Amino acid sequence: MSYLEYVVGAYAVFVAYLAWDFLAPRLRLARARRNIVQRARREATRNTGAVE
């Protein structure tokens, strides 16, 4: 492996890690928001079903 290939590979790994570090919290937050909305819908359905 030449020096150039090593440097290009190292930068590629670094960029991949930065991309994951940027996206992972956003994906986790989107999942949490979706779970909150689903839970609120279930509770609203449960509450309206009990009243009827």
KOLGUSE-538082 format. One record per residue (C-alpha): x, y, z. Coordinates in steps of 0.1 Angstrom, whole numbers, padded with zeros to 4 digits, always signed. Each point is the difference from the previous one (the first is absolute). Example, Ala and Ser with C-alpha at 12.3 -4.5 7.8 and 13.67 -1.06 7.14 Angstrom:
+0123-0045+0078;+0014+0034-0007;
***
This chain:
+0000+0000+0000;+0014+0033-0010;+0000+0031+0021;-0027+0016-0022;-0023-0029+0004;+0005+0001+0038;-0008+0037+0002;-0031-0003-0023;-0012-0030+0021;+0005+0019+0032;-0019+0030-0012;-0028-0022-0013;-0004-0017+0034;+0001+0034+0017;-0027+0014-0023;-0022-0031+0005;+0004+0004+0038;-0009+0037-0002;-0031-0007-0021;-0011-0027+0025;+0007+0024+0029;-0022+0026-0017;-0029-0024-0010;-0003-0023+0030;-0014+0026+0025;-0025+0012-0026;-0012-0035-0008;-0003-0007+0038;-0020+0033+0005;-0023-0008-0029;-0007-0034+0014;-0007+0014+0035;-0024+0026-0015;-0018-0027-0020;-0003-0021+0032;-0014+0030+0019;-0026+0007-0027;-0010-0037-0001;-0003-0002+0038;-0022+0032+0000;-0023-0015-0026;-0004-0032+0019;-0007+0018+0032;-0025+0023-0018;-0017-0030-0015;-0001-0018+0034;-0015+0031+0017;-0026+0005-0027;-0009-0037+0000;-0005+0000+0037;-0024+0029-0001;-0023-0015-0026;
***
